Amino acid sequence: MSDRVAAGKAARYMRAMKVKEADILIVPGYTNSGPEHWQTRWQSKLSTARRVEQAEWTKPVREDWTASVANAVNEAERPVVLVAHSLGVAAAVQAIPQFRKPVAGAFFVAPPDVANPDIRPRHLMTFGPYSRDPLPFPSIVIASRNDPFCAFEVAEDIAAAWGSLFIDAGEAGHLNHDAGFGPWPEGSMTFAKFLTELKQP
């Protein structure tokens, strides 16, 4: 290996993101994430993680939710890594035009199909439709084959439009505590690997 190649690899490694170098924003979905939800567990374990709080968790208003996400990003002191679940994904994506601080990456789990007229509760549709533009930062979308809030093919199509790495979670419901995803070691390992591949924006 030449000195130049070795130096290049070393430089890329040095720029890899570490937890302490990022503000990890936990963005829950409709009704918030309870104490046993994987988002809550991660928040308690990751030293720089904090939750994006919403004034009304059970009656989400798109403008309010997106403003909360944007404010959290814009108040960050370090590059942001978004960790969003369900309607939190929609809120985060819709908030992107309001971001004034750098986002290093996004870890999106179980995005709902907010363009589906049959989705319940119906006010989730007010968060759609999703932008089809590629996201301005690296991202992962993890989706289930039997998610009641989004058909697998729809999630796959959304991820392709965003330029996200798409991960098939199998038959995992809505990837929440009710579906058995309180402890989620596979998700934690995937997130840890994702972090190491991010670069300082």
N, C-alpha and C positions, 0 to 999 in steps of 0.2 A: 504494500500500500504506500503510495507516495505521501510525502509530507503535506502536500496541498489537500489531498483527499482526507487524510487523517484530521487535518485542521478543520476542514469543512464539517466533518462528522462531529467533531468535538464542539464546534460552535452551535450546531443544531441541537445537540444534547443540552448545552448550557442554556439555550433559550426555552427549553421545555418548561411548561407551566407546573408549578407546585401549588398545593393547597394554600400555603401561607402567602403566596404571591397573587392570589385571586380573591375577589369578593364573590362568594358563591351564593346566588340568590335562589332560594326555594320558592317556587311559584305554584301553590296548590290550585286545585280546581274547585268546582261547585261544592259547596258545604264545607270546604277546608279539608285538610288532612288531619285525622285524629291521632291520638298518642301512639297507636300501634302501626300507623302507616309508615311505609319505608321512607317517605320524605321527612317525617318527623324524626325518625331514627337517625337518618343521615345528618340532619341539622344538629342533633345533639353530639355527633361524633366529629364533625368537620369544624375545625376551630374558627374558620372565617365565614361560616354559613349563617345566613339570617333569612327570615321569612318575609316575603312580601305580604303585608296584611291588607285585607279588604274591609271596608266599613260594613258591607252587607254580603255575607257569604251565601245566603240562601235566595237572594233576589239580585243576581248579578246584573249590573249595568255596564255595558261595554265601555263607555267613556270613563267611568269611575275606575274600572279595573285596569284599563290600559294606562291611565294616568298614574295609578299606584305603581305599576311595573316601571314605567318611565321614570318616575321620581326616584325609585330605589336605584335604578341604573345610574341616573345622573348624580346621585349623592355618593356614589361609590368612590372610594379612595384608591382602589386597585382595579385592574382589568376584571370585567365581570364574566362569570360563567353562570348561565341560567340553567336551573334544574326544574323543569315544569312538567306537571301532570294534568292530563285531561283539559278542562277549560282553561287552566293556567297556560297551556300551550297556545291556545287561541289568543288569550290576552297578551302574551309575550310577543307573538308575531304581529298582532295589530298595533303594538306599541312601538315597533322598530322605528318608524319615521320620527318619533319623539326622542330617540336616544341621542344624547350629546356626549356621552362618555364611551370609551371603547368596550366592546363586548368581544371576549376572546373565543367564546363558543357557547353552544346550547345543547342540552341533553333533554330531548323531548320524549315523553312517554304517554302513550295512549291518547293521541289527539282525537277529539270528537269530530264527527262530520257535521259541522255547523251549517252546512248547506242542505242538509236533509230535512225536508218539511215534516217528517214523521218523528223527529227527535223530541224527546221529552226530558225535562220541562221545555216548553216551546220557546221560552225567552233565551235559551242557549243559541237559537238561530240568529239572534241579534248580533252575535259575534262573528258572523260570516258575511260574505264568503271570504275564504283565505286568499291572500295575494298569491299569485302564481310565479312571482319573481324569485330568482335565486336569493337565498339569505346571504347577508353581507359578512357572515362569519361561519366557521365550521360547525357542523351540527350532526347529531344522531337522532333518528326517529325510531322508537321501539314500539311495535304494534302487535296486537294479539289477533289470532284468527277467529275468535268468537267474542270480540268486544261488542257489547250491546249498543255502544254509542258510536261505532264506526265500523263499516265493512272493511275487511282486510285490504281489498283491492283499492279502496278509496285512500286509505292511509298510505299504501305503497305509492299511489299516484301523487299524493301531496308531497311525500318525501322526495320523489324524483324531481318534481317541479322546484322544490327548494334547494336541490343539490345536496341533500342530506344522505349520510350513510344510513341505510335502512336495515333494521334487524327484526327478524321474524321471531316473536316470543312464543310461537305455538299457540295452543289453546289455553290462554291465560286470563280469560275474562277481561276485566277493565284494569288489570294490573294494579289493583289497590288492595287494601287490607281485607275487604270482603271476599276477594278472589284468592286470598291466601298469601298476599304479598305484603306482609309486615316485614319480617326479615326477608331480604331479597339479595342473597349473596351474589347471584349471577349478575344482577344489576349493579351492585357495588363494584364488582370486579371490572365490568364493562366501563363504568364511569371512571374508575381509577386509571384504566388504560387510555381512555379518551383524554383525561387531563394531561397525561404524560406526552401526548401527541400534539397538544396545543402549544402555540408559540405566543410570546408576548406581542400584543397588537401594536 
